[in-house]
Amino acid sequence: MCDYTQREFRCSHKRYIVSRWCIVYIRTQQRCQPCVTHFEYRGDELC
């Protein structure tokens, strides 16, 4: 699975940002289920 960072903003919107693509994605360009490995809370920012 690809590793993602979950970023949450003050307005409660969330973004999922890829931190590392898995081998399957690199070979096929097809996304797999995200695996959230890090969480960031950006309470001082709006999306």
PyMOL commands that set and color helices and strands:
alter all, ss='L'
color gray80, all
select helices_A, chain A and resi 23-28
alter helices_A, ss='H'
color red, helices_A
select strands_A, chain A and resi 2-9+14-20+34-42
alter strands_A, ss='S'
color yellow, strands_A
deselect
rebuild
show_as cartoon
